[in-house]
């Protein structure tokens, strides 16, 4: 019989490095590794050599950056989805994309199981496995952290050293990190105590507000149907635009979020997230919507944003509800066209101007003077009488019963 073939979601870190020999020892299988390039940068360069040394048959490095930005980041941005008021979902919406590609390559390589290195305490195990189930409900899933005897990072290192596997651990940075073109997350070590302020050298892509320039920087962002298409008047493709947005915001100290969040699995965790470009684009998008969406649509969309964020955080990207909410969001974005001007200054995105051909703001109505053709101050009296009628009737009844 042919050997079992297992596909491994591979990052090159300590966990996935030791999973390769662990799979071969426990399943007598061949291992195919896949790394999804969602903007990790230099982290991907040495992976081919690492995977080979660990005993993998081959490694795929898939460039998913364009699809990630256009099909995952922009829809979430248009929805205005933010998890628990702060988290811009950087890891959350990268996992379904990677997992979808895992299934596709597993089929190509005749693999009968997919393995991931997520712990049993985190959210990523859910995000990977729900997506795998959505695309191949019969695919076997192997999660070593839920079955092996290894309990600590020290035991992982001992396991690797005993098998001659290079240990990719940097003692000077003890944090668990996830990086892509949208964000970098930092968890663990001294951050696990919410009383501890993040150390000054924690941030990798941006400066702290204290170290940002003393002069503000003005930035303009153009949107078409809710999607950012140009910065400072220069039209850019999605990946280029987000890369530039990251640079501009990062050098002005914009985009660091420090929060204790509620994980899907029931516990709280503390994380520090660098999302410079995303923070700037969210601010600009919200400003543009303030003049292009009517009151009822805007308020209802706020409710949709909360549910959308929960679905993304919970790994439910490929669900009918998420797709239906995206259809609603796309409908609301037809008029979200225009330009936003921001003043970036020491960690702040300050509104400095907004214009749109679809603007619902009319100065002739909003002015304190009379605009007889559209609105008269006298009109408000009847409106208030009708609006306040239920309250007036209740007050009259209460007065009558109090006698």
C-alpha positions in Angstrom: 0.0 0.0 0.0 1.1 3.5 -0.7 2.1 5.6 2.2 -0.4 8.0 3.8 0.2 11.6 2.7 -0.4 14.4 5.1 -0.4 18.1 4.2 0.9 20.4 6.9 0.2 24.1 7.3 3.8 25.2 7.7 5.2 28.5 9.1 8.8 27.4 9.8 8.4 28.2 13.5 9.2 25.8 16.3 5.8 24.2 16.4 5.5 23.3 12.7 9.2 22.4 12.5 8.9 19.5 15.0 5.5 18.5 13.7 7.1 17.2 10.5 9.1 14.4 12.2 6.3 13.8 14.7 3.9 13.1 11.9 6.4 10.7 10.2 7.1 8.9 13.5 3.4 8.6 14.5 1.7 8.1 11.2 4.5 6.6 9.0 3.5 9.1 6.4 5.0 11.5 3.8 4.6 15.2 4.6 3.9 17.9 2.2 4.2 21.5 3.6 2.4 24.6 2.6 3.1 28.2 3.6 0.7 30.9 2.5 2.3 34.2 1.7 -0.1 36.8 3.1 2.7 39.4 3.5 5.1 37.9 6.1 8.0 39.3 4.2 11.5 38.0 4.9 10.1 35.2 7.1 9.4 33.1 4.0 12.9 33.1 2.4 14.5 30.3 4.4 11.5 28.0 4.5 12.5 25.6 1.7 15.7 24.7 3.4 14.0 24.5 6.8 11.3 22.2 5.6 13.8 19.9 3.9 15.9 19.6 7.1 12.8 18.8 9.1 12.0 15.9 6.7 9.3 17.2 4.5 8.9 15.8 1.0 8.3 19.3 -0.5 7.1 22.8 0.3 4.7 25.0 -1.5 4.9 28.8 -0.9 1.7 30.3 -2.2 1.5 34.0 -3.0 -1.9 34.9 -1.6 -1.3 38.6 -1.0 -3.5 40.0 -3.8 -6.4 37.7 -3.0 -6.0 38.4 0.7 -6.3 42.2 0.3 -9.0 42.3 -2.4 -11.2 39.4 -1.2 -10.8 39.5 2.6 -9.4 42.8 3.8 -11.4 45.1 1.6 -14.8 43.4 2.3 -14.1 43.6 6.0 -13.0 47.3 5.7 -16.2 48.1 3.8 -18.3 46.4 6.6 -16.5 48.6 9.2 -16.0 45.4 11.2 -14.0 45.7 14.4 -13.9 43.0 17.0 -14.6 44.4 20.5 -14.0 48.0 19.4 -10.3 47.6 18.9 -9.2 44.5 17.0 -9.0 44.9 13.2 -9.1 41.1 12.6 -5.6 40.8 11.1 -5.1 37.1 11.9 -8.7 36.2 11.8 -9.4 36.7 8.1 -6.0 35.4 6.9 -6.7 31.9 8.2 -9.7 31.0 6.1 -7.8 32.0 2.9 -4.8 29.9 3.9 -7.0 27.0 4.9 -8.9 27.1 1.5 -5.5 26.8 -0.3 -4.5 23.9 2.0 -7.5 21.9 0.8 -6.8 22.7 -2.8 -3.2 21.5 -2.6 -4.2 18.5 -0.5 -6.4 17.4 -3.3 -3.6 18.0 -5.8 -1.1 16.0 -3.8 -3.5 13.2 -2.9 -3.2 13.9 0.8 -5.8 12.3 3.0 -5.2 14.4 6.0 -4.4 18.1 6.8 -2.4 19.0 9.9 -2.0 22.3 11.7 0.1 23.5 14.6 -2.5 25.5 16.4 -2.8 25.0 20.2 -6.0 23.8 21.8 -6.4 27.1 23.6 -6.5 29.4 20.6 -8.9 30.7 18.0 -6.8 29.6 14.9 -7.7 25.9 15.4 -11.3 26.8 14.8 -10.6 29.1 11.9 -8.6 26.5 10.1 -10.8 23.5 10.7 -14.1 25.2 9.9 -12.7 26.2 6.5 -11.4 22.7 5.9 -14.9 21.3 6.7 -16.5 23.9 4.4 -14.4 22.7 1.4 -13.9 19.0 2.1 -16.1 17.7 4.9 -14.5 14.2 4.6 -10.9 15.5 5.1 -9.1 14.1 8.2 -7.7 16.8 10.4 -4.7 16.2 12.7 -4.0 18.6 15.5 -0.9 17.5 17.4 -1.3 19.9 20.3 -4.5 18.1 21.2 -2.9 14.6 21.2 0.9 14.6 21.7 2.7 14.5 25.1 4.6 17.7 24.6 3.4 20.3 27.1 6.0 23.1 27.1 8.2 25.1 24.8 11.3 23.6 26.6 10.0 20.1 25.7 9.6 21.2 22.1 13.2 22.4 21.9 14.4 19.1 23.4 12.4 17.1 20.9 13.9 19.2 18.0 17.5 19.0 19.3 17.2 15.2 19.7 16.4 14.9 16.0 18.9 17.4 14.8 16.3 20.0 13.8 17.4 23.6 13.9 15.5 25.4 16.6 14.0 28.7 15.2 13.7 30.5 18.6 14.9 34.0 19.3 15.5 34.4 23.0 15.5 38.2 22.7 11.9 38.2 21.4 10.0 35.7 23.5 6.6 36.7 22.1 4.2 34.7 20.0 3.7 36.7 16.8 1.7 36.5 13.7 2.6 38.8 10.8 0.9 39.6 7.5 0.5 42.6 5.2 -2.3 43.9 7.4 -0.9 43.6 10.9 1.5 42.1 13.4 0.2 40.6 16.7 2.2 40.2 19.8 1.2 37.8 22.7 2.7 36.0 25.6 5.7 36.5 27.9 5.4 39.7 29.9 2.3 40.8 28.0 0.3 38.0 29.7 0.0 40.3 32.7 -2.4 43.1 31.7 -0.7 45.4 34.3 2.5 45.4 32.3 3.0 48.2 29.8 4.3 46.9 26.4 8.1 47.4 26.3 9.4 50.2 24.1 11.1 47.8 21.7 8.0 45.7 21.1 6.9 47.4 17.9 8.4 46.1 14.7 6.8 48.2 11.9 5.9 51.5 13.5 7.1 54.1 16.0 5.5 55.0 19.2 3.5 58.3 19.2 6.3 59.8 21.4 8.9 59.1 18.7 6.7 60.2 15.8 7.6 63.5 14.0 6.7 66.8 15.7 5.1 68.0 12.5 1.8 66.5 11.2 1.6 64.7 7.8 -1.4 65.2 5.5 -2.7 62.3 3.5 -5.5 62.0 1.0 -7.3 58.7 0.3 -9.6 58.1 -2.7 -12.4 55.5 -2.5 -14.6 53.9 -5.1 -17.6 52.0 -3.8 -16.0 51.8 -0.4 -12.6 50.5 -1.6 -9.5 52.6 -1.3 -8.0 53.1 -4.8 -5.5 56.0 -4.5 -3.3 57.7 -1.9 -2.2 61.3 -2.4 -3.7 61.2 -5.8 -1.8 58.2 -7.0 -3.8 55.2 -8.2 -2.4 52.0 -6.8 -3.1 48.3 -7.0 -4.4 46.7 -3.7 -1.1 45.3 -2.3 0.8 48.5 -3.3 -1.8 50.7 -1.7 -1.9 48.9 1.6 1.9 48.8 1.7 2.1 52.6 1.2 -0.7 53.1 3.8 1.4 51.1 6.3 4.5 53.2 5.7 2.6 56.5 6.1 0.7 55.6 9.2 3.6 53.7 10.8 6.1 56.6 10.7 3.5 58.8 12.4 2.8 56.3 15.3 -0.7 55.4 14.1 -2.2 52.0 14.6 -1.1 50.3 17.8 -3.9 48.6 19.8 -3.5 47.0 23.2 -6.4 45.0 24.4 -7.7 42.1 26.4 -10.1 40.2 24.1 -12.6 37.4 24.6 -11.4 34.4 22.7 -13.9 32.1 21.0 -12.8 29.2 23.2 -13.9 31.0 26.4 -10.9 32.6 27.9 -9.5 36.1 27.8 -6.2 36.9 26.2 -4.1 40.0 26.0 -2.6 41.1 22.7 -0.8 44.1 21.2 -1.5 44.7 17.5 0.3 46.8 15.0 -2.1 47.8 12.2 -0.9 51.1 10.9 -2.3 51.3 7.4 -5.5 49.5 8.4 -6.2 52.0 11.2 -5.8 54.9 8.8 -8.0 53.3 6.1 -10.7 52.5 8.6 -10.7 56.1 9.9 -10.9 57.5 6.3 -13.7 55.1 5.3 -15.8 56.0 8.3 -15.4 59.7 7.6 -16.5 59.2 3.9 -19.5 57.2 5.0 -20.6 60.0 7.3 -21.5 62.1 4.3 -22.6 59.4 1.9 -24.9 57.1 3.9 -28.3 58.1 5.2 -29.1 57.9 8.9 -31.1 54.6 8.9 -28.6 52.8 6.7 -25.6 54.0 8.7 -27.1 53.0 12.0 -28.2 49.6 10.8 -24.8 49.0 9.2 -23.2 49.7 12.6 -25.2 46.7 13.9 -24.2 44.6 10.9 -20.5 45.5 11.5 -20.6 43.9 15.0 -22.0 40.6 13.7 -19.7 40.7 10.7 -16.7 41.0 13.0 -17.8 38.2 15.2 -18.2 35.9 12.2 -14.7 36.7 11.0 -13.2 36.3 14.4 -14.9 33.0 14.9 -13.6 31.6 11.6 -17.0 31.6 9.8 -15.9 33.4 6.7 -17.3 30.7 4.4 -20.9 30.8 5.8 -24.2 31.8 4.2 -24.6 34.6 6.8 -21.2 36.2 6.2 -21.9 36.1 2.4 -25.3 37.6 3.0 -24.0 40.4 5.2 -21.3 41.1 2.5 -24.1 41.5 -0.1 -25.8 44.0 2.2 -22.6 45.9 2.7 -21.8 46.0 -1.0 -25.2 47.5 -1.6 -24.5 50.3 1.0 -21.2 51.0 -0.6 -22.4 52.0 -4.1 -22.4 55.7 -3.1 -19.3 55.6 -0.9 -17.1 57.4 -3.4 -14.9 60.4 -2.8 -11.8 61.7 -1.1 -10.8 62.0 2.5 -8.0 64.1 3.9 -6.4 63.1 7.1 -3.8 64.7 9.4 -1.5 62.1 10.9 0.1 63.3 14.1 1.6 61.3 16.9 -0.7 58.3 16.8 -3.8 60.2 15.7 -5.8 60.2 12.5 -7.4 63.6 12.6 -10.1 64.5 10.0 -8.9 67.3 7.8 -11.5 67.3 4.9 -13.9 65.1 3.0 -15.7 65.4 -0.4 -17.9 63.2 -2.5 -20.0 63.5 -5.6 -22.6 61.4 -3.6 -22.5 63.6 -0.5 -25.8 63.9 1.3 -24.5 66.9 3.2 -26.1 70.1 1.9 -24.9 73.4 3.3 -28.1 75.2 2.3 -30.1 72.9 4.6 -27.5 72.6 7.4 -27.0 76.3 7.7 -28.4 78.1 10.7 -30.2 80.5 8.3 -33.6 79.7 6.7 -33.7 77.7 3.5 -37.4 78.1 2.5 -37.4 75.8 -0.5 -36.2 72.8 1.5 -36.6 73.5 5.1 -38.0 76.2 7.3 -37.4 76.6 11.0 -41.2 76.7 11.4 -41.4 73.1 10.1 -39.9 71.7 13.3 -42.8 72.7 15.6 -45.2 70.2 14.0 -42.5 67.5 13.8 -41.8 67.8 17.5 -45.5 67.8 18.4 -46.0 64.5 16.6 -42.8 63.0 17.8 -43.5 63.9 21.4 -47.2 62.9 21.4 -46.7 59.5 23.1 -44.7 61.1 25.8 -47.2 63.9 26.3 -50.1 61.5 26.5 -48.3 59.3 29.1 -47.4 62.3 31.2 -51.1 63.4 31.1 -52.2 60.0 32.2 -49.6 59.9 35.0 -50.8 63.3 36.3 -54.4 62.2 36.2 -53.7 59.0 38.2 -51.6 60.9 40.7 -54.5 63.0 41.8 
